[in-house]
Amino acid sequence: MSHDFLAEITGSFAMPAGENPTVAMIEAAYQHHGLNWRYINLEVSPENLKDAVAGARAMGWAGFNCSIPHKVAVIQHLDGLGESAEIIGAVNTIVRRDDRLIGENTDGKGFVNALRDVIDPKGKKVMLFGAGGAARAVGVEISLAGAAHITIVNRNRERGETVARLIDEKTPATADYIAWESVFAIPDETDIVIHATSVGLYDIDELPDIDLNTLRSSMVVADGIHNPPRTRLIRAAQSIGCKTADGLGMLVNQGVIGIKYWTGVDVDAAVMRQALIDLHL
């Protein structure tokens, strides 16, 4: 046969799913590299997650992503976890290995890979704003990448202390927690500033409660918000000479890592980033 009409299937389970742009960048990569693969974006409710995973297993899917609200709940339906996913306690990428479905977490890996284009985190002091799922993943991965110390800055003390303790006990890095009670001043000795809260996600004019006058040009500033990529924080950091890493780079690198897990192919990140830019993200 000159044609193969049986494509390998990947996709995403989330709720809501309609605003997830991942399908555009992954399909662009498949097409660019001539891969007979497809990526299907599906809205799956929590009560149907078990059946959805069983369906993917039965249909021989090569893997899939899980987004909100399934990143923790999906674990009970899988056969195992990767190292960082086990530490983080959440999964966003599922990979079929032989007949087993293994959960990985590319949230933090994507962020660290985007950051590495600007700075090697090894031995660096990091201020991490936020203690939700994304911050937890970033904190673990940047610690595994060799960061020396992570300070978690968060308004909810219990969540902040939990993430700091997780990093301190489960990774090679040390970590502590500082309460985020008002406008936060960045310590001079900071190497990397990471914003991993939802501030700016729904209102692009919002700015995290950080004293911008305490940023130094020697610091690298990273923001997890991908729409728009040049957030108010990123623009402020660039205006004083900081190197920056944007949330679009994080999103693209998540996809690059996921496709590598599924296909074994190192895809062109620039093609994926352009697909998202074309959507005006």
C-alpha positions in Angstrom: 0.0 0.0 0.0 1.2 3.5 -0.8 -0.9 5.0 1.9 -1.4 4.3 5.6 -4.8 5.3 6.7 -4.4 4.3 10.3 -3.0 7.3 12.1 -1.5 7.1 15.6 -3.9 9.0 18.0 -3.1 11.4 20.8 -5.3 14.0 22.4 -6.4 15.9 25.5 -9.0 15.3 28.2 -10.1 18.5 30.0 -13.2 20.4 31.1 -13.6 23.0 29.8 -11.7 22.2 26.6 -12.8 24.7 24.0 -10.1 27.4 24.8 -7.1 25.0 24.9 -4.7 25.9 22.0 -2.5 22.8 22.4 -4.2 21.0 19.5 -3.1 23.8 17.1 0.6 23.6 18.0 0.8 19.8 18.2 -1.0 19.2 14.9 1.3 21.8 13.3 4.3 19.8 14.5 2.9 16.5 13.2 2.2 18.0 9.8 5.6 19.8 9.6 7.5 16.6 10.4 5.3 14.4 8.1 4.1 12.3 11.0 0.9 10.2 10.4 -0.4 11.2 13.9 -3.5 13.1 15.1 -4.3 15.1 18.2 -7.9 15.3 19.3 -9.1 17.8 21.9 -12.0 16.4 24.0 -14.1 17.7 26.8 -14.3 15.0 29.4 -16.3 15.5 32.7 -14.8 14.1 36.0 -17.4 11.4 36.2 -16.5 10.2 32.7 -12.7 10.3 33.2 -12.4 6.6 34.1 -14.2 5.5 30.9 -12.3 8.0 28.8 -9.0 6.5 29.9 -10.3 3.0 29.4 -11.4 4.1 25.9 -8.0 5.5 25.0 -6.4 2.3 26.3 -8.9 0.1 24.3 -8.4 2.1 21.1 -4.6 1.9 21.3 -4.0 5.6 21.7 -0.2 6.4 21.9 -0.9 8.9 24.8 -2.8 11.9 25.8 -2.8 15.1 27.9 -4.9 15.7 31.0 -5.7 19.3 32.0 -7.9 20.8 34.6 -9.6 19.2 36.5 -8.1 15.8 35.9 -4.4 16.1 36.7 -4.6 14.4 40.1 -7.7 12.2 39.5 -6.3 10.5 36.4 -3.5 8.9 38.5 -5.7 6.2 39.9 -6.5 5.0 36.3 -2.8 4.7 35.3 -0.2 1.9 35.6 2.7 4.0 36.9 4.3 7.4 37.2 7.5 9.1 36.1 9.9 10.4 38.7 8.9 14.0 38.8 5.2 13.2 38.4 5.4 11.1 41.5 7.0 13.9 43.5 4.6 16.5 42.2 1.6 14.3 42.7 0.0 15.4 39.4 0.1 14.3 35.8 -0.5 16.2 32.5 0.9 13.8 30.0 0.1 10.1 29.7 2.4 7.9 27.6 1.7 4.3 26.4 4.8 2.2 27.1 4.1 -1.4 25.8 0.7 -2.1 27.4 1.1 0.3 30.3 -0.1 3.9 30.6 2.5 5.9 32.5 1.8 9.4 33.8 4.4 12.2 33.3 4.3 15.9 34.2 5.6 18.3 31.5 4.3 21.5 33.2 7.6 22.1 35.1 9.8 20.5 32.5 8.4 22.8 29.8 9.1 25.8 32.0 12.6 24.8 32.8 13.4 24.1 29.2 12.2 27.5 28.2 14.2 29.0 31.1 17.3 27.2 30.0 17.3 29.2 26.7 18.1 32.2 28.9 19.9 30.8 32.0 21.1 27.5 33.5 19.3 27.2 36.8 22.1 25.1 38.3 23.3 26.6 41.6 20.9 29.6 41.3 18.6 31.2 44.0 15.0 31.3 42.9 12.0 33.3 44.1 8.8 31.4 43.1 5.5 33.2 43.4 2.6 30.9 43.8 1.9 27.4 45.3 -0.7 25.9 43.0 -0.3 23.0 40.6 1.8 24.9 38.1 4.1 26.4 40.8 4.5 23.0 42.4 5.5 21.4 39.1 8.0 24.3 38.3 9.4 24.2 41.8 10.1 20.5 41.7 11.6 20.5 38.1 13.8 23.5 38.7 15.1 21.9 41.8 15.8 18.6 39.9 17.6 20.8 37.3 20.1 21.9 40.0 18.8 25.1 41.5 20.4 25.7 44.9 17.5 27.3 46.8 13.9 28.0 46.2 11.8 30.5 48.2 8.1 30.0 47.8 6.1 33.2 48.1 2.4 32.7 48.5 -0.6 34.2 50.3 -1.9 30.9 51.6 0.6 29.8 54.3 -0.5 26.1 54.3 -0.1 25.7 50.6 3.2 27.6 50.5 4.7 25.7 53.3 3.6 22.4 51.7 5.3 23.1 48.5 8.5 24.3 50.3 8.5 21.2 52.4 8.0 19.0 49.3 11.0 20.5 47.5 13.1 20.4 50.7 12.4 16.8 51.4 12.1 15.2 47.9 14.6 17.1 45.8 18.3 18.0 46.1 17.5 21.8 46.6 16.7 23.6 49.8 13.5 25.6 50.1 11.7 27.9 52.4 8.4 29.8 52.5 7.7 33.6 52.9 4.2 35.0 53.3 3.0 37.2 50.5 1.1 39.8 52.6 1.6 43.0 50.6 3.7 44.4 47.8 6.7 42.1 47.8 10.3 43.3 47.6 12.7 41.0 45.7 15.9 40.3 47.6 19.0 41.5 45.9 20.7 38.1 45.9 17.9 36.6 43.8 19.0 35.1 40.5 15.7 34.0 39.0 12.2 35.4 39.6 9.3 33.1 38.5 5.7 34.2 38.5 3.4 31.1 38.6 0.0 32.4 39.8 -3.1 33.1 37.7 -2.7 36.9 38.0 -2.8 38.2 34.4 -4.5 35.1 33.0 -8.0 36.6 32.9 -7.2 40.3 33.0 -4.1 41.1 30.9 -3.7 44.4 32.6 -3.2 42.8 36.0 0.2 42.8 37.6 1.4 40.6 40.4 1.9 42.4 43.8 5.7 42.7 43.3 7.7 45.8 43.9 9.1 46.3 40.4 11.7 48.8 41.7 13.4 45.9 43.5 14.1 44.0 40.2 17.7 44.1 39.1 19.0 43.9 35.5 21.1 40.8 36.6 17.9 38.9 37.4 16.1 36.6 35.0 12.3 37.0 35.1 9.9 34.3 34.0 6.1 34.5 33.7 3.9 31.4 33.3 1.1 33.4 31.7 1.1 32.7 27.9 -1.6 35.1 26.6 -0.2 37.6 25.9 3.4 36.4 26.0 4.7 39.8 26.9 2.8 40.4 30.1 3.1 43.6 32.1 5.6 41.8 34.4 7.7 40.7 31.4 7.6 44.2 29.8 8.6 45.8 33.1 11.5 43.4 33.5 12.7 44.0 30.0 12.5 47.8 30.4 15.3 47.6 33.0 17.4 45.1 31.1 16.4 41.8 32.7 16.5 38.7 30.5 13.1 37.1 30.4 11.3 33.8 29.6 7.6 34.0 28.6 4.7 31.6 29.2 4.4 30.9 25.5 7.8 29.3 25.6 6.7 27.2 28.5 3.6 26.0 26.6 5.5 25.2 23.5 8.2 23.3 25.4 5.5 21.2 27.2 4.3 20.2 23.7 7.8 19.4 22.5 8.5 17.2 25.4 5.1 15.5 25.1 5.6 14.7 21.4 9.0 13.3 22.2 7.5 11.0 24.8 4.9 9.8 22.3 6.7 9.7 19.0 10.4 9.7 19.9 10.9 12.6 17.5 12.5 15.9 18.4 10.1 18.4 16.8 10.8 22.0 15.8 9.7 24.3 18.6 9.6 27.3 16.3 6.9 25.7 14.1 4.8 25.2 17.2 5.4 28.7 18.6 4.4 30.2 15.2 1.2 28.2 15.1 0.2 29.7 18.5 1.3 33.2 17.4 -0.9 32.8 14.3 -3.8 32.4 16.7 -2.9 35.8 18.2 -1.9 34.3 21.5 
